[in-house]
Amino acid sequence: MLVKHLGDMVDMDPRDAAMQNSILKALKKRGPMLQKDLYYRSAGQKVGREGFNRALDALCEKRLVIRETTNHVRSFKVSLAPKKTVNAQPAAESV
């Protein structure tokens, strides 16, 4: 099914697209957080653990979010990836 996701029309499950948008929205609003906290902040229980993990894995593959390990077993800190400047032009030198 074609859905609008991250500004593009893509062929994906609408629930996955909604979960990815919810994850990005929670990270933009609250900043980096543990994966378990992100699950609750993004209402991951609507799609379940499997759907949440699938959406988070897809965002990590697209390099929109970063998942870092912590000192605890099976605990991850999730944050937004830094934005890259695509068309950065060096400043013109004045003579």
PyMOL Python script that loads the backbone (N, CA, C, O; Angstrom):
from pymol import cmd

cmd.read_pdbstr("""\
ATOM      1  N   MET A   1       0.843  -1.168   0.000  1.00  0.00           N
ATOM      2  CA  MET A   1       0.000   0.000   0.000  1.00  0.00           C
ATOM      3  C   MET A   1       0.898   1.244   0.000  1.00  0.00           C
ATOM      4  O   MET A   1       1.853   1.319   0.772  1.00  0.00           O
ATOM      5  N   LEU A   2       0.599   2.189  -0.840  1.00  0.00           N
ATOM      6  CA  LEU A   2       1.367   3.431  -0.904  1.00  0.00           C
ATOM      7  C   LEU A   2       0.923   4.371   0.208  1.00  0.00           C
ATOM      8  O   LEU A   2      -0.260   4.682   0.342  1.00  0.00           O
ATOM      9  N   VAL A   3       1.893   4.819   1.004  1.00  0.00           N
ATOM     10  CA  VAL A   3       1.623   5.784   2.066  1.00  0.00           C
ATOM     11  C   VAL A   3       2.687   6.871   2.011  1.00  0.00           C
ATOM     12  O   VAL A   3       3.796   6.643   1.526  1.00  0.00           O
ATOM     13  N   LYS A   4       2.345   8.045   2.507  1.00  0.00           N
ATOM     14  CA  LYS A   4       3.318   9.130   2.569  1.00  0.00           C
ATOM     15  C   LYS A   4       4.086   8.977   3.874  1.00  0.00           C
ATOM     16  O   LYS A   4       3.519   9.014   4.966  1.00  0.00           O
ATOM     17  N   HIS A   5       5.398   8.805   3.723  1.00  0.00           N
ATOM     18  CA  HIS A   5       6.239   8.564   4.889  1.00  0.00           C
ATOM     19  C   HIS A   5       7.530   9.348   4.741  1.00  0.00           C
ATOM     20  O   HIS A   5       8.248   9.195   3.752  1.00  0.00           O
ATOM     21  N   LEU A   6       7.824  10.185   5.721  1.00  0.00           N
ATOM     22  CA  LEU A   6       9.024  11.026   5.723  1.00  0.00           C
ATOM     23  C   LEU A   6       9.136  11.862   4.455  1.00  0.00           C
ATOM     24  O   LEU A   6      10.230  12.067   3.930  1.00  0.00           O
ATOM     25  N   GLY A   7       8.006  12.337   3.973  1.00  0.00           N
ATOM     26  CA  GLY A   7       7.989  13.230   2.817  1.00  0.00           C
ATOM     27  C   GLY A   7       7.966  12.540   1.469  1.00  0.00           C
ATOM     28  O   GLY A   7       7.914  13.220   0.444  1.00  0.00           O
ATOM     29  N   ASP A   8       8.001  11.215   1.429  1.00  0.00           N
ATOM     30  CA  ASP A   8       7.993  10.479   0.169  1.00  0.00           C
ATOM     31  C   ASP A   8       6.831   9.491   0.155  1.00  0.00           C
ATOM     32  O   ASP A   8       6.355   9.052   1.201  1.00  0.00           O
ATOM     33  N   MET A   9       6.394   9.158  -1.034  1.00  0.00           N
ATOM     34  CA  MET A   9       5.396   8.108  -1.195  1.00  0.00           C
ATOM     35  C   MET A   9       6.140   6.772  -1.286  1.00  0.00           C
ATOM     36  O   MET A   9       6.931   6.560  -2.205  1.00  0.00           O
ATOM     37  N   VAL A  10       5.887   5.881  -0.337  1.00  0.00           N
ATOM     38  CA  VAL A  10       6.575   4.600  -0.300  1.00  0.00           C
ATOM     39  C   VAL A  10       5.562   3.478  -0.161  1.00  0.00           C
ATOM     40  O   VAL A  10       4.445   3.680   0.315  1.00  0.00           O
ATOM     41  N   ASP A  11       5.971   2.300  -0.582  1.00  0.00           N
ATOM     42  CA  ASP A  11       5.122   1.121  -0.468  1.00  0.00           C
ATOM     43  C   ASP A  11       5.492   0.386   0.809  1.00  0.00           C
ATOM     44  O   ASP A  11       6.463  -0.371   0.833  1.00  0.00           O
ATOM     45  N   MET A  12       4.717   0.607   1.877  1.00  0.00           N
ATOM     46  CA  MET A  12       4.974  -0.068   3.146  1.00  0.00           C
ATOM     47  C   MET A  12       3.687  -0.164   3.944  1.00  0.00           C
ATOM     48  O   MET A  12       2.684   0.469   3.614  1.00  0.00           O
ATOM     49  N   ASP A  13       3.730  -0.954   4.986  1.00  0.00           N
ATOM     50  CA  ASP A  13       2.572  -1.126   5.861  1.00  0.00           C
ATOM     51  C   ASP A  13       2.296   0.186   6.601  1.00  0.00           C
ATOM     52  O   ASP A  13       3.218   0.767   7.173  1.00  0.00           O
ATOM     53  N   PRO A  14       1.058   0.660   6.602  1.00  0.00           N
ATOM     54  CA  PRO A  14       0.745   1.924   7.280  1.00  0.00           C
ATOM     55  C   PRO A  14       1.068   1.905   8.777  1.00  0.00           C
ATOM     56  O   PRO A  14       1.432   2.937   9.341  1.00  0.00           O
ATOM     57  N   ARG A  15       0.937   0.744   9.423  1.00  0.00           N
ATOM     58  CA  ARG A  15       1.259   0.670  10.852  1.00  0.00           C
ATOM     59  C   ARG A  15       2.749   0.867  11.091  1.00  0.00           C
ATOM     60  O   ARG A  15       3.149   1.519  12.056  1.00  0.00           O
ATOM     61  N   ASP A  16       3.580   0.295  10.198  1.00  0.00           N
ATOM     62  CA  ASP A  16       5.024   0.484  10.328  1.00  0.00           C
ATOM     63  C   ASP A  16       5.394   1.948  10.119  1.00  0.00           C
ATOM     64  O   ASP A  16       6.224   2.492  10.847  1.00  0.00           O
ATOM     65  N   ALA A  17       4.783   2.581   9.131  1.00  0.00           N
ATOM     66  CA  ALA A  17       5.053   3.998   8.866  1.00  0.00           C
ATOM     67  C   ALA A  17       4.624   4.858  10.052  1.00  0.00           C
ATOM     68  O   ALA A  17       5.340   5.781  10.440  1.00  0.00           O
ATOM     69  N   ALA A  18       3.468   4.562  10.625  1.00  0.00           N
ATOM     70  CA  ALA A  18       2.983   5.322  11.771  1.00  0.00           C
ATOM     71  C   ALA A  18       3.900   5.133  12.981  1.00  0.00           C
ATOM     72  O   ALA A  18       4.164   6.084  13.716  1.00  0.00           O
ATOM     73  N   MET A  19       4.382   3.913  13.185  1.00  0.00           N
ATOM     74  CA  MET A  19       5.275   3.645  14.322  1.00  0.00           C
ATOM     75  C   MET A  19       6.605   4.358  14.140  1.00  0.00           C
ATOM     76  O   MET A  19       7.143   4.906  15.103  1.00  0.00           O
ATOM     77  N   GLN A  20       7.148   4.365  12.928  1.00  0.00           N
ATOM     78  CA  GLN A  20       8.396   5.074  12.663  1.00  0.00           C
ATOM     79  C   GLN A  20       8.223   6.571  12.906  1.00  0.00           C
ATOM     80  O   GLN A  20       9.090   7.210  13.502  1.00  0.00           O
ATOM     81  N   ASN A  21       7.111   7.126  12.447  1.00  0.00           N
ATOM     82  CA  ASN A  21       6.844   8.553  12.677  1.00  0.00           C
ATOM     83  C   ASN A  21       6.710   8.854  14.166  1.00  0.00           C
ATOM     84  O   ASN A  21       7.175   9.890  14.640  1.00  0.00           O
ATOM     85  N   SER A  22       6.074   7.948  14.900  1.00  0.00           N
ATOM     86  CA  SER A  22       5.896   8.132  16.334  1.00  0.00           C
ATOM     87  C   SER A  22       7.239   8.089  17.067  1.00  0.00           C
ATOM     88  O   SER A  22       7.459   8.855  18.005  1.00  0.00           O
ATOM     89  N   ILE A  23       8.128   7.201  16.644  1.00  0.00           N
ATOM     90  CA  ILE A  23       9.459   7.116  17.248  1.00  0.00           C
ATOM     91  C   ILE A  23      10.236   8.408  17.003  1.00  0.00           C
ATOM     92  O   ILE A  23      10.831   8.965  17.926  1.00  0.00           O
ATOM     93  N   LEU A  24      10.227   8.879  15.762  1.00  0.00           N
ATOM     94  CA  LEU A  24      10.941  10.122  15.440  1.00  0.00           C
ATOM     95  C   LEU A  24      10.373  11.309  16.200  1.00  0.00           C
ATOM     96  O   LEU A  24      11.119  12.166  16.674  1.00  0.00           O
ATOM     97  N   LYS A  25       9.063  11.359  16.315  1.00  0.00           N
ATOM     98  CA  LYS A  25       8.403  12.460  17.029  1.00  0.00           C
ATOM     99  C   LYS A  25       8.796  12.457  18.510  1.00  0.00           C
ATOM    100  O   LYS A  25       9.063  13.513  19.084  1.00  0.00           O
ATOM    101  N   ALA A  26       8.830  11.279  19.123  1.00  0.00           N
ATOM    102  CA  ALA A  26       9.194  11.180  20.541  1.00  0.00           C
ATOM    103  C   ALA A  26      10.646  11.587  20.758  1.00  0.00           C
ATOM    104  O   ALA A  26      10.959  12.259  21.740  1.00  0.00           O
ATOM    105  N   LEU A  27      11.534  11.188  19.853  1.00  0.00           N
ATOM    106  CA  LEU A  27      12.949  11.552  19.994  1.00  0.00           C
ATOM    107  C   LEU A  27      13.176  13.041  19.773  1.00  0.00           C
ATOM    108  O   LEU A  27      14.014  13.643  20.443  1.00  0.00           O
ATOM    109  N   LYS A  28      12.440  13.642  18.841  1.00  0.00           N
ATOM    110  CA  LYS A  28      12.574  15.085  18.612  1.00  0.00           C
ATOM    111  C   LYS A  28      12.063  15.872  19.810  1.00  0.00           C
ATOM    112  O   LYS A  28      12.629  16.906  20.167  1.00  0.00           O
ATOM    113  N   LYS A  29      10.997  15.384  20.426  1.00  0.00           N
ATOM    114  CA  LYS A  29      10.379  16.104  21.532  1.00  0.00           C
ATOM    115  C   LYS A  29      11.176  15.967  22.828  1.00  0.00           C
ATOM    116  O   LYS A  29      11.355  16.949  23.549  1.00  0.00           O
ATOM    117  N   ARG A  30      11.657  14.757  23.131  1.00  0.00           N
ATOM    118  CA  ARG A  30      12.268  14.497  24.429  1.00  0.00           C
ATOM    119  C   ARG A  30      13.769  14.249  24.396  1.00  0.00           C
ATOM    120  O   ARG A  30      14.403  14.196  25.450  1.00  0.00           O
ATOM    121  N   GLY A  31      14.352  14.096  23.206  1.00  0.00           N
ATOM    122  CA  GLY A  31      15.784  13.860  23.121  1.00  0.00           C
ATOM    123  C   GLY A  31      16.133  12.388  23.318  1.00  0.00           C
ATOM    124  O   GLY A  31      15.243  11.538  23.352  1.00  0.00           O
ATOM    125  N   PRO A  32      17.429  12.084  23.449  1.00  0.00           N
ATOM    126  CA  PRO A  32      17.859  10.691  23.590  1.00  0.00           C
ATOM    127  C   PRO A  32      17.251  10.029  24.818  1.00  0.00           C
ATOM    128  O   PRO A  32      17.090  10.669  25.857  1.00  0.00           O
ATOM    129  N   MET A  33      16.915   8.754  24.701  1.00  0.00           N
ATOM    130  CA  MET A  33      16.340   8.010  25.824  1.00  0.00           C
ATOM    131  C   MET A  33      16.616   6.529  25.657  1.00  0.00           C
ATOM    132  O   MET A  33      17.017   6.081  24.583  1.00  0.00           O
ATOM    133  N   LEU A  34      16.404   5.779  26.708  1.00  0.00           N
ATOM    134  CA  LEU A  34      16.565   4.337  26.637  1.00  0.00           C
ATOM    135  C   LEU A  34      15.477   3.735  25.753  1.00  0.00           C
ATOM    136  O   LEU A  34      14.383   4.286  25.624  1.00  0.00           O
ATOM    137  N   GLN A  35      15.798   2.607  25.155  1.00  0.00           N
ATOM    138  CA  GLN A  35      14.857   1.975  24.229  1.00  0.00           C
ATOM    139  C   GLN A  35      13.548   1.606  24.927  1.00  0.00           C
ATOM    140  O   GLN A  35      12.477   1.739  24.336  1.00  0.00           O
ATOM    141  N   LYS A  36      13.622   1.144  26.178  1.00  0.00           N
ATOM    142  CA  LYS A  36      12.396   0.782  26.897  1.00  0.00           C
ATOM    143  C   LYS A  36      11.526   2.007  27.155  1.00  0.00           C
ATOM    144  O   LYS A  36      10.299   1.913  27.111  1.00  0.00           O
ATOM    145  N   ASP A  37      12.152   3.169  27.427  1.00  0.00           N
ATOM    146  CA  ASP A  37      11.391   4.400  27.627  1.00  0.00           C
ATOM    147  C   ASP A  37      10.783   4.874  26.311  1.00  0.00           C
ATOM    148  O   ASP A  37       9.660   5.378  26.281  1.00  0.00           O
ATOM    149  N   LEU A  38      11.530   4.708  25.233  1.00  0.00           N
ATOM    150  CA  LEU A  38      11.035   5.087  23.913  1.00  0.00           C
ATOM    151  C   LEU A  38       9.821   4.250  23.530  1.00  0.00           C
ATOM    152  O   LEU A  38       8.898   4.746  22.883  1.00  0.00           O
ATOM    153  N   TYR A  39       9.822   2.984  23.928  1.00  0.00           N
ATOM    154  CA  TYR A  39       8.687   2.094  23.654  1.00  0.00           C
ATOM    155  C   TYR A  39       7.398   2.668  24.242  1.00  0.00           C
ATOM    156  O   TYR A  39       6.351   2.650  23.595  1.00  0.00           O
ATOM    157  N   TYR A  40       7.481   3.177  25.472  1.00  0.00           N
ATOM    158  CA  TYR A  40       6.294   3.736  26.115  1.00  0.00           C
ATOM    159  C   TYR A  40       5.976   5.140  25.609  1.00  0.00           C
ATOM    160  O   TYR A  40       4.804   5.480  25.449  1.00  0.00           O
ATOM    161  N   ARG A  41       6.989   5.959  25.354  1.00  0.00           N
ATOM    162  CA  ARG A  41       6.766   7.328  24.877  1.00  0.00           C
ATOM    163  C   ARG A  41       6.180   7.367  23.474  1.00  0.00           C
ATOM    164  O   ARG A  41       5.457   8.299  23.123  1.00  0.00           O
ATOM    165  N   SER A  42       6.495   6.347  22.667  1.00  0.00           N
ATOM    166  CA  SER A  42       5.989   6.324  21.290  1.00  0.00           C
ATOM    167  C   SER A  42       4.760   5.437  21.137  1.00  0.00           C
ATOM    168  O   SER A  42       4.337   5.155  20.016  1.00  0.00           O
ATOM    169  N   ALA A  43       4.185   4.995  22.249  1.00  0.00           N
ATOM    170  CA  ALA A  43       2.997   4.136  22.240  1.00  0.00           C
ATOM    171  C   ALA A  43       3.253   2.859  21.440  1.00  0.00           C
ATOM    172  O   ALA A  43       2.435   2.462  20.609  1.00  0.00           O
ATOM    173  N   GLY A  44       4.387   2.226  21.696  1.00  0.00           N
ATOM    174  CA  GLY A  44       4.755   0.995  21.001  1.00  0.00           C
ATOM    175  C   GLY A  44       3.827  -0.162  21.290  1.00  0.00           C
ATOM    176  O   GLY A  44       3.781  -1.123  20.522  1.00  0.00           O
ATOM    177  N   GLN A  45       3.087  -0.089  22.384  1.00  0.00           N
ATOM    178  CA  GLN A  45       2.170  -1.176  22.721  1.00  0.00           C
ATOM    179  C   GLN A  45       1.027  -1.300  21.708  1.00  0.00           C
ATOM    180  O   GLN A  45       0.335  -2.318  21.678  1.00  0.00           O
ATOM    181  N   LYS A  46       0.827  -0.278  20.886  1.00  0.00           N
ATOM    182  CA  LYS A  46      -0.210  -0.355  19.851  1.00  0.00           C
ATOM    183  C   LYS A  46       0.129  -1.383  18.781  1.00  0.00           C
ATOM    184  O   LYS A  46      -0.765  -2.029  18.233  1.00  0.00           O
ATOM    185  N   VAL A  47       1.419  -1.539  18.480  1.00  0.00           N
ATOM    186  CA  VAL A  47       1.845  -2.501  17.462  1.00  0.00           C
ATOM    187  C   VAL A  47       2.600  -3.674  18.071  1.00  0.00           C
ATOM    188  O   VAL A  47       2.916  -4.631  17.364  1.00  0.00           O
ATOM    189  N   GLY A  48       2.896  -3.621  19.365  1.00  0.00           N
ATOM    190  CA  GLY A  48       3.601  -4.701  20.040  1.00  0.00           C
ATOM    191  C   GLY A  48       5.108  -4.559  19.932  1.00  0.00           C
ATOM    192  O   GLY A  48       5.618  -3.715  19.195  1.00  0.00           O
ATOM    193  N   ARG A  49       5.814  -5.399  20.681  1.00  0.00           N
ATOM    194  CA  ARG A  49       7.277  -5.360  20.687  1.00  0.00           C
ATOM    195  C   ARG A  49       7.862  -5.638  19.314  1.00  0.00           C
ATOM    196  O   ARG A  49       8.810  -4.978  18.888  1.00  0.00           O
ATOM    197  N   GLU A  50       7.293  -6.617  18.623  1.00  0.00           N
ATOM    198  CA  GLU A  50       7.822  -6.993  17.310  1.00  0.00           C
ATOM    199  C   GLU A  50       7.681  -5.849  16.310  1.00  0.00           C
ATOM    200  O   GLU A  50       8.616  -5.563  15.563  1.00  0.00           O
ATOM    201  N   GLY A  51       6.531  -5.198  16.288  1.00  0.00           N
ATOM    202  CA  GLY A  51       6.315  -4.071  15.382  1.00  0.00           C
ATOM    203  C   GLY A  51       7.194  -2.886  15.731  1.00  0.00           C
ATOM    204  O   GLY A  51       7.719  -2.211  14.846  1.00  0.00           O
ATOM    205  N   PHE A  52       7.356  -2.632  17.036  1.00  0.00           N
ATOM    206  CA  PHE A  52       8.219  -1.541  17.481  1.00  0.00           C
ATOM    207  C   PHE A  52       9.665  -1.801  17.076  1.00  0.00           C
ATOM    208  O   PHE A  52      10.329  -0.915  16.538  1.00  0.00           O
ATOM    209  N   ASN A  53      10.153  -3.009  17.332  1.00  0.00           N
ATOM    210  CA  ASN A  53      11.539  -3.347  16.985  1.00  0.00           C
ATOM    211  C   ASN A  53      11.762  -3.303  15.478  1.00  0.00           C
ATOM    212  O   ASN A  53      12.825  -2.883  15.022  1.00  0.00           O
ATOM    213  N   ARG A  54      10.764  -3.734  14.698  1.00  0.00           N
ATOM    214  CA  ARG A  54      10.871  -3.687  13.240  1.00  0.00           C
ATOM    215  C   ARG A  54      10.983  -2.237  12.758  1.00  0.00           C
ATOM    216  O   ARG A  54      11.783  -1.937  11.872  1.00  0.00           O
ATOM    217  N   ALA A  55      10.186  -1.344  13.337  1.00  0.00           N
ATOM    218  CA  ALA A  55      10.225   0.069  12.959  1.00  0.00           C
ATOM    219  C   ALA A  55      11.551   0.711  13.377  1.00  0.00           C
ATOM    220  O   ALA A  55      12.128   1.497  12.626  1.00  0.00           O
ATOM    221  N   LEU A  56      12.029   0.374  14.572  1.00  0.00           N
ATOM    222  CA  LEU A  56      13.289   0.935  15.048  1.00  0.00           C
ATOM    223  C   LEU A  56      14.462   0.429  14.213  1.00  0.00           C
ATOM    224  O   LEU A  56      15.374   1.193  13.899  1.00  0.00           O
ATOM    225  N   ASP A  57      14.444  -0.850  13.853  1.00  0.00           N
ATOM    226  CA  ASP A  57      15.503  -1.406  12.998  1.00  0.00           C
ATOM    227  C   ASP A  57      15.528  -0.720  11.636  1.00  0.00           C
ATOM    228  O   ASP A  57      16.597  -0.443  11.094  1.00  0.00           O
ATOM    229  N   ALA A  58      14.342  -0.448  11.085  1.00  0.00           N
ATOM    230  CA  ALA A  58      14.269   0.222   9.782  1.00  0.00           C
ATOM    231  C   ALA A  58      14.839   1.638   9.864  1.00  0.00           C
ATOM    232  O   ALA A  58      15.524   2.082   8.943  1.00  0.00           O
ATOM    233  N   LEU A  59      14.562   2.347  10.956  1.00  0.00           N
ATOM    234  CA  LEU A  59      15.104   3.697  11.132  1.00  0.00           C
ATOM    235  C   LEU A  59      16.619   3.665  11.321  1.00  0.00           C
ATOM    236  O   LEU A  59      17.322   4.569  10.869  1.00  0.00           O
ATOM    237  N   CYS A  60      17.120   2.630  11.986  1.00  0.00           N
ATOM    238  CA  CYS A  60      18.575   2.485  12.149  1.00  0.00           C
ATOM    239  C   CYS A  60      19.241   2.189  10.810  1.00  0.00           C
ATOM    240  O   CYS A  60      20.329   2.695  10.537  1.00  0.00           O
ATOM    241  N   GLU A  61      18.601   1.373   9.972  1.00  0.00           N
ATOM    242  CA  GLU A  61      19.144   1.067   8.648  1.00  0.00           C
ATOM    243  C   GLU A  61      19.189   2.307   7.762  1.00  0.00           C
ATOM    244  O   GLU A  61      20.112   2.475   6.965  1.00  0.00           O
ATOM    245  N   LYS A  62      18.182   3.178   7.904  1.00  0.00           N
ATOM    246  CA  LYS A  62      18.141   4.424   7.128  1.00  0.00           C
ATOM    247  C   LYS A  62      19.049   5.488   7.737  1.00  0.00           C
ATOM    248  O   LYS A  62      19.195   6.578   7.185  1.00  0.00           O
ATOM    249  N   ARG A  63      19.655   5.167   8.870  1.00  0.00           N
ATOM    250  CA  ARG A  63      20.551   6.067   9.596  1.00  0.00           C
ATOM    251  C   ARG A  63      19.873   7.355  10.055  1.00  0.00           C
ATOM    252  O   ARG A  63      20.485   8.423  10.079  1.00  0.00           O
ATOM    253  N   LEU A  64      18.600   7.233  10.417  1.00  0.00           N
ATOM    254  CA  LEU A  64      17.878   8.375  10.979  1.00  0.00           C
ATOM    255  C   LEU A  64      17.998   8.406  12.496  1.00  0.00           C
ATOM    256  O   LEU A  64      17.902   9.468  13.110  1.00  0.00           O
ATOM    257  N   VAL A  65      18.208   7.231  13.101  1.00  0.00           N
ATOM    258  CA  VAL A  65      18.427   7.144  14.538  1.00  0.00           C
ATOM    259  C   VAL A  65      19.673   6.306  14.803  1.00  0.00           C
ATOM    260  O   VAL A  65      20.102   5.514  13.965  1.00  0.00           O
ATOM    261  N   ILE A  66      20.236   6.502  15.983  1.00  0.00           N
ATOM    262  CA  ILE A  66      21.424   5.767  16.399  1.00  0.00           C
ATOM    263  C   ILE A  66      21.072   4.985  17.661  1.00  0.00           C
ATOM    264  O   ILE A  66      20.477   5.526  18.593  1.00  0.00           O
ATOM    265  N   ARG A  67      21.447   3.704  17.680  1.00  0.00           N
ATOM    266  CA  ARG A  67      21.222   2.860  18.854  1.00  0.00           C
ATOM    267  C   ARG A  67      22.593   2.539  19.461  1.00  0.00           C
ATOM    268  O   ARG A  67      23.431   1.898  18.827  1.00  0.00           O
ATOM    269  N   GLU A  68      22.804   2.992  20.694  1.00  0.00           N
ATOM    270  CA  GLU A  68      24.075   2.781  21.387  1.00  0.00           C
ATOM    271  C   GLU A  68      23.864   1.834  22.558  1.00  0.00           C
ATOM    272  O   GLU A  68      22.802   1.842  23.180  1.00  0.00           O
ATOM    273  N   THR A  69      24.867   1.019  22.863  1.00  0.00           N
ATOM    274  CA  THR A  69      24.766   0.106  23.995  1.00  0.00           C
ATOM    275  C   THR A  69      25.043   0.853  25.295  1.00  0.00           C
ATOM    276  O   THR A  69      25.712   1.886  25.304  1.00  0.00           O
ATOM    277  N   THR A  70      24.520   0.315  26.381  1.00  0.00           N
ATOM    278  CA  THR A  70      24.771   0.854  27.717  1.00  0.00           C
ATOM    279  C   THR A  70      25.458  -0.219  28.547  1.00  0.00           C
ATOM    280  O   THR A  70      25.826  -1.271  28.022  1.00  0.00           O
ATOM    281  N   ASN A  71      25.633   0.037  29.833  1.00  0.00           N
ATOM    282  CA  ASN A  71      26.297  -0.925  30.717  1.00  0.00           C
ATOM    283  C   ASN A  71      25.403  -2.095  31.087  1.00  0.00           C
ATOM    284  O   ASN A  71      25.899  -3.107  31.582  1.00  0.00           O
ATOM    285  N   HIS A  72      24.105  -1.987  30.862  1.00  0.00           N
ATOM    286  CA  HIS A  72      23.167  -3.035  31.243  1.00  0.00           C
ATOM    287  C   HIS A  72      22.951  -4.017  30.095  1.00  0.00           C
ATOM    288  O   HIS A  72      23.116  -3.668  28.927  1.00  0.00           O
ATOM    289  N   VAL A  73      22.586  -5.226  30.436  1.00  0.00           N
ATOM    290  CA  VAL A  73      22.340  -6.265  29.442  1.00  0.00           C
ATOM    291  C   VAL A  73      21.064  -5.928  28.670  1.00  0.00           C
ATOM    292  O   VAL A  73      20.052  -5.558  29.266  1.00  0.00           O
ATOM    293  N   ARG A  74      21.117  -6.056  27.355  1.00  0.00           N
ATOM    294  CA  ARG A  74      19.982  -5.806  26.451  1.00  0.00           C
ATOM    295  C   ARG A  74      19.358  -4.419  26.653  1.00  0.00           C
ATOM    296  O   ARG A  74      18.143  -4.263  26.536  1.00  0.00           O
ATOM    297  N   SER A  75      20.180  -3.423  26.952  1.00  0.00           N
ATOM    298  CA  SER A  75      19.704  -2.058  27.131  1.00  0.00           C
ATOM    299  C   SER A  75      20.397  -1.167  26.105  1.00  0.00           C
ATOM    300  O   SER A  75      21.615  -1.227  25.936  1.00  0.00           O
ATOM    301  N   PHE A  76      19.607  -0.339  25.422  1.00  0.00           N
ATOM    302  CA  PHE A  76      20.155   0.529  24.391  1.00  0.00           C
ATOM    303  C   PHE A  76      19.681   1.953  24.596  1.00  0.00           C
ATOM    304  O   PHE A  76      18.550   2.187  25.021  1.00  0.00           O
ATOM    305  N   LYS A  77      20.557   2.907  24.288  1.00  0.00           N
ATOM    306  CA  LYS A  77      20.196   4.323  24.280  1.00  0.00           C
ATOM    307  C   LYS A  77      19.948   4.703  22.824  1.00  0.00           C
ATOM    308  O   LYS A  77      20.793   4.450  21.964  1.00  0.00           O
ATOM    309  N   VAL A  78      18.812   5.300  22.547  1.00  0.00           N
ATOM    310  CA  VAL A  78      18.424   5.658  21.186  1.00  0.00           C
ATOM    311  C   VAL A  78      18.405   7.175  21.070  1.00  0.00           C
ATOM    312  O   VAL A  78      17.875   7.867  21.940  1.00  0.00           O
ATOM    313  N   SER A  79      18.990   7.689  19.985  1.00  0.00           N
ATOM    314  CA  SER A  79      18.993   9.133  19.746  1.00  0.00           C
ATOM    315  C   SER A  79      18.881   9.394  18.249  1.00  0.00           C
ATOM    316  O   SER A  79      19.116   8.504  17.431  1.00  0.00           O
ATOM    317  N   LEU A  80      18.524  10.614  17.905  1.00  0.00           N
ATOM    318  CA  LEU A  80      18.465  11.002  16.502  1.00  0.00           C
ATOM    319  C   LEU A  80      19.872  11.122  15.945  1.00  0.00           C
ATOM    320  O   LEU A  80      20.785  11.572  16.638  1.00  0.00           O
ATOM    321  N   ALA A  81      20.044  10.724  14.708  1.00  0.00           N
ATOM    322  CA  ALA A  81      21.343  10.865  14.051  1.00  0.00           C
ATOM    323  C   ALA A  81      21.566  12.335  13.718  1.00  0.00           C
ATOM    324  O   ALA A  81      20.613  13.048  13.401  1.00  0.00           O
ATOM    325  N   PRO A  82      22.814  12.796  13.786  1.00  0.00           N
ATOM    326  CA  PRO A  82      23.074  14.193  13.426  1.00  0.00           C
ATOM    327  C   PRO A  82      22.796  14.426  11.950  1.00  0.00           C
ATOM    328  O   PRO A  82      23.076  13.572  11.109  1.00  0.00           O
ATOM    329  N   LYS A  83      22.240  15.595  11.646  1.00  0.00           N
ATOM    330  CA  LYS A  83      21.927  15.921  10.254  1.00  0.00           C
ATOM    331  C   LYS A  83      23.197  16.290   9.518  1.00  0.00           C
ATOM    332  O   LYS A  83      24.069  16.971  10.057  1.00  0.00           O
ATOM    333  N   LYS A  84      23.290  15.831   8.275  1.00  0.00           N
ATOM    334  CA  LYS A  84      24.425  16.161   7.429  1.00  0.00           C
ATOM    335  C   LYS A  84      24.044  17.331   6.541  1.00  0.00           C
ATOM    336  O   LYS A  84      22.909  17.418   6.073  1.00  0.00           O
ATOM    337  N   THR A  85      24.976  18.218   6.311  1.00  0.00           N
ATOM    338  CA  THR A  85      24.739  19.314   5.380  1.00  0.00           C
ATOM    339  C   THR A  85      25.159  18.831   4.001  1.00  0.00           C
ATOM    340  O   THR A  85      26.336  18.556   3.767  1.00  0.00           O
ATOM    341  N   VAL A  86      24.212  18.730   3.103  1.00  0.00           N
ATOM    342  CA  VAL A  86      24.464  18.155   1.781  1.00  0.00           C
ATOM    343  C   VAL A  86      25.189  19.143   0.879  1.00  0.00           C
ATOM    344  O   VAL A  86      26.193  18.790   0.261  1.00  0.00           O
ATOM    345  N   ASN A  87      24.702  20.360   0.795  1.00  0.00           N
ATOM    346  CA  ASN A  87      25.267  21.342  -0.129  1.00  0.00           C
ATOM    347  C   ASN A  87      26.021  22.437   0.629  1.00  0.00           C
ATOM    348  O   ASN A  87      25.764  23.624   0.430  1.00  0.00           O
ATOM    349  N   ALA A  88      26.941  22.038   1.487  1.00  0.00           N
ATOM    350  CA  ALA A  88      27.694  23.025   2.248  1.00  0.00           C
ATOM    351  C   ALA A  88      28.734  23.671   1.337  1.00  0.00           C
ATOM    352  O   ALA A  88      29.606  22.988   0.798  1.00  0.00           O
ATOM    353  N   GLN A  89      28.640  24.970   1.169  1.00  0.00           N
ATOM    354  CA  GLN A  89      29.575  25.720   0.342  1.00  0.00           C
ATOM    355  C   GLN A  89      30.547  26.459   1.255  1.00  0.00           C
ATOM    356  O   GLN A  89      30.123  27.065   2.239  1.00  0.00           O
ATOM    357  N   PRO A  90      31.839  26.420   0.950  1.00  0.00           N
ATOM    358  CA  PRO A  90      32.780  27.200   1.770  1.00  0.00           C
ATOM    359  C   PRO A  90      32.546  28.695   1.541  1.00  0.00           C
ATOM    360  O   PRO A  90      32.169  29.133   0.453  1.00  0.00           O
ATOM    361  N   ALA A  91      32.777  29.433   2.577  1.00  0.00           N
ATOM    362  CA  ALA A  91      32.567  30.883   2.492  1.00  0.00           C
ATOM    363  C   ALA A  91      33.575  31.498   1.521  1.00  0.00           C
ATOM    364  O   ALA A  91      34.741  31.105   1.481  1.00  0.00           O
ATOM    365  N   ALA A  92      33.105  32.461   0.746  1.00  0.00           N
ATOM    366  CA  ALA A  92      33.987  33.134  -0.233  1.00  0.00           C
ATOM    367  C   ALA A  92      34.962  34.020   0.522  1.00  0.00           C
ATOM    368  O   ALA A  92      34.591  34.728   1.458  1.00  0.00           O
ATOM    369  N   GLU A  93      36.208  33.966   0.098  1.00  0.00           N
ATOM    370  CA  GLU A  93      37.222  34.793   0.746  1.00  0.00           C
ATOM    371  C   GLU A  93      37.119  36.222   0.264  1.00  0.00           C
ATOM    372  O   GLU A  93      36.964  36.477  -0.930  1.00  0.00           O
ATOM    373  N   SER A  94      37.205  37.139   1.185  1.00  0.00           N
ATOM    374  CA  SER A  94      37.180  38.564   0.794  1.00  0.00           C
ATOM    375  C   SER A  94      38.613  39.046   0.617  1.00  0.00           C
ATOM    376  O   SER A  94      39.508  38.667   1.372  1.00  0.00           O
ATOM    377  N   VAL A  95      38.814  39.886  -0.394  1.00  0.00           N
ATOM    378  CA  VAL A  95      40.161  40.357  -0.735  1.00  0.00           C
ATOM    379  C   VAL A  95      40.400  41.714  -0.168  1.00  0.00           C
ATOM    380  O   VAL A  95      41.480  42.277  -0.349  1.00  0.00           O
TER     381      VAL A  95
END
""", "prot")
cmd.dss("prot")
cmd.show_as("cartoon", "prot")
cmd.util.cbc("prot")
cmd.orient("prot")
